[in-house]
Amino acid sequence: MKIEQLTLYTTQLAKQKHFYSEVLGLTIKNSTKDQVSFAIGRSTLSFQAVAVATPYHFAINIPANHDEAALAWLKARTTVLKSGEDEIQDFDFWNAKAIYFYDPDRNIVEFIARKNLANAAAEVFGAQQLLEISEIGVPTKDMLATYESIQQIEGIEIFSGAVEKFCAIGDEHGLFICIAKEERDWFPVDDKAYSSPFELRLRIASQAYQVSFREDLLEVNRLGATKT
């Protein structure tokens, strides 16, 4: 599953624009008074200005061999979120290592090095090593309904977990991280999980989909076929 574009909502558009372009060094693809978009490898991250917004969790894939380099790079730019004393989180059950930090909206952003992917890089770590958006958090009060909606996407399967409390759906290139928001908070800082609205365009093989999440309801629309 490839996440081609993710749109989130913000009350601090100017601060988000500065953070992602000046602090993290992402390339701005488009910018207006109400919206800004950034290139993240094969994906596009967009922020839309609104009057009221709540935080998100999303993840970005980095090269499998760059978790230590990514940590040093991030610590020179922002504060890394810890679990206990650990700055790098070892997800042995996924064969992955992750680093977390806040952006200006207190969105929990994750860099994740997935060791199963053949994407090791020889280059020095930098913004150009951010490969793709690979996760979006979907906190919900109705896990079963959310799962059933996602199942409208042909070929998508559960990657990890179960439908009851935590369920990662998709693959290592793109995952819906569904959690029962009344029972779980966000790792690693136990922040409250909000059903924050988002728009997402994804592709599986040649088929594209538009996904909308609003008011705790996830809607999937099939788009035309795209080039692989």
Secondary structure, 3 states (H helix, E strand, C coil): CEEEEEEEEECCHHHHHHHHHHHCCCEEEEECCCEEEEEECCEEEEEEECCCCCCCEEEEEECCCCHHHHHHHHHCCCCEECECCECCEEECCCCEEEEEEECCCCCEEEEEEECCCCCCCCCCCCHHHCCEEEEEEEEECCHHHHHHHHCCCCCCCEEEEECCCEEEEEECCEEEEEEECCCCCECCCCECCCCCCEEEEEEECCEEEEEEEECCEEEEEEEEECCC
